[in-house]
Amino acid sequence: MTSNADPGPSHEELVEARRASGVAMFNDNRMKLGVFGANCSHGLMATHAETSYELSWKHTRQIARLADRLGFEAMLPVARYRGMGGGTNFNGENFETHTWAAGLAQATENIMVFSTTHVPTKHPIVAAKESVTVDHISDGRFGLNMTMGWHKAEMEMFGGTQREHDARYRYGTEWITIAKRMWTENEGFTFAGEFFEVKDARSDPKPIQKPYPVLVNAGNSPAGLEFCARECDFNFIAFADPAEAAQTAARVRSIARTHQRDLGILGYGNVISRDTEKETKQVLDHILAKGDWEVARMVSGGLSSESGSFDSINAMQERFILGYGGYPLIGTPEQVVERLVGLSEAGVDGMMIGFLDYVEELGYFGERILPLMKEAGLRA
Ligand SMILES: Cc1cc2nc3c(=O)[nH]c(=O)nc-3n(C[C@H](O)[C@H](O)[C@H](O)COP(=O)(O)O)c2cc1C
């Protein structure tokens, strides 16, 4: 067949297939939970504050197993090939994310294991094949978060120059079209586009998860929102507060409706929680006092010039230190749950979260915060 067409399933068919596959990201919990960033040094927090968190496999596995036991829906990595500089060389140690997901697939039972992939760094045939392999290792628990690549120095490691912004999404569209066809078509197909030529491409076995792995993207620009609305299950958004989250969520969903689709909304941020406000503030102050302000300054400048979505956090270097510019879930367990309720009311379906000390603080999250989330009706 010589066509680029990919009519694909309707939105209703897609959701039905996802639910029938039993994927955690499509369960009934009103606020899904994922562990974010536990594949890079310093995770989501640019600070020298003391932590037991380290980038070793033993430690990573411990985090994933703990999150799995607590019933979290996802382990979601950051796609990173180089550190961002500053005194911490933030994220300078980083695990490749398909192989990371494969290891965690074997180490866990129910939680979904994601790869976060810069699409310009991998041919879609290779990525589709790797994804199927991890989907089989995990018995249908694999998910793919696609990023177009904003970090110029990182993309230039691969040679060539960075594409202009909207071309990155045209590239991404061809990339995911080819991957989806690999996952779903039984005959060989030929594709000829602006960026790819693929001849008699075929792939077996098919994913266990039907019709293909859950897809996520953090496009927030007009081109990114369009891409996500057409191609993905979840839009991963950045926001400063629940009001902005509500606005963005409504915008994302209205764009999706123009494609007869709906999208789930994910947010992200770090959790800092202790029994009292006073203790929480002490920890917060310590993290900021030991913060890597140098990298915060550099990155907030870089993000604003290379990506459309970080304008609102540009001035907020503190937020960068505390959680990559994400929404801070800081306070007593009651206050954290109040914030989560606010986000749920704003239309956010899940939060991908990090901690200064993943193992220790996930334990606390399980003991103190999860029961309150259940009481609030956010989780079963
Ligand atoms: C929640 C979130 C997570 C992201 N994770 C990554 C990542 O892991 N690696 C990466 O290179 N970029 C990451 N980005 C940046 C996005 O890929 C993208 O460049 C950014 O959202 C800008 O999209 P836009 O150009 O459509 O506005 C992330 C962005 C957001 C909002």
The ligand as a MOL file (V3000), in Angstrom:
LIG
                    3D

  0  0  0     0  0            999 V3000
M  V30 BEGIN CTAB
M  V30 COUNTS 31 33 0 0 0
M  V30 BEGIN ATOM
M  V30 1 C 5.3620 18.4210 31.8430 0
M  V30 2 C 6.4460 18.5680 30.8620 0
M  V30 3 C 7.4110 17.5690 30.7480 0
M  V30 4 C 8.4360 17.6830 29.8190 0
M  V30 5 N 9.4060 16.7270 29.7330 0
M  V30 6 C 10.4200 16.8870 28.8670 0
M  V30 7 C 11.4870 15.9460 28.7930 0
M  V30 8 O 11.4900 14.9610 29.5150 0
M  V30 9 N 12.5070 16.1740 27.9290 0
M  V30 10 C 12.5160 17.2470 27.1090 0
M  V30 11 O 13.4460 17.4160 26.3420 0
M  V30 12 N 11.5030 18.1470 27.1500 0
M  V30 13 C 10.5010 17.9750 28.0080 0
M  V30 14 N 9.5020 18.9270 28.0610 0
M  V30 15 C 9.5030 20.0230 27.1140 0
M  V30 16 C 8.5260 19.6900 26.0110 0
M  V30 17 O 8.9830 18.6070 25.2570 0
M  V30 18 C 8.2730 20.8350 25.0690 0
M  V30 19 O 9.4870 21.2940 24.5320 0
M  V30 20 C 7.6150 21.9570 25.7400 0
M  V30 21 O 6.4640 21.5140 26.4160 0
M  V30 22 C 7.2490 23.0070 24.7680 0
M  V30 23 O 6.2700 22.5770 23.8980 0
M  V30 24 P 5.7320 23.6430 22.9000 0
M  V30 25 O 6.8890 24.0380 22.0870 0
M  V30 26 O 4.6620 22.9570 22.1200 0
M  V30 27 O 5.2060 24.7410 23.7480 0
M  V30 28 C 8.4860 18.8160 28.9990 0
M  V30 29 C 7.5040 19.8140 29.1230 0
M  V30 30 C 6.4970 19.7040 30.0480 0
M  V30 31 C 5.4630 20.7890 30.1530 0
M  V30 END ATOM
M  V30 BEGIN BOND
M  V30 1 1 1 2
M  V30 2 1 2 3
M  V30 3 2 2 30
M  V30 4 2 3 4
M  V30 5 1 4 5
M  V30 6 1 4 28
M  V30 7 2 5 6
M  V30 8 1 6 7
M  V30 9 1 6 13
M  V30 10 2 7 8
M  V30 11 1 7 9
M  V30 12 1 9 10
M  V30 13 2 10 11
M  V30 14 1 10 12
M  V30 15 2 12 13
M  V30 16 1 13 14
M  V30 17 1 14 15
M  V30 18 1 14 28
M  V30 19 1 15 16
M  V30 20 1 16 17
M  V30 21 1 16 18
M  V30 22 1 18 19
M  V30 23 1 18 20
M  V30 24 1 20 21
M  V30 25 1 20 22
M  V30 26 1 22 23
M  V30 27 1 23 24
M  V30 28 2 24 25
M  V30 29 1 24 26
M  V30 30 1 24 27
M  V30 31 2 28 29
M  V30 32 1 29 30
M  V30 33 1 30 31
M  V30 END BOND
M  V30 END CTAB
M  END
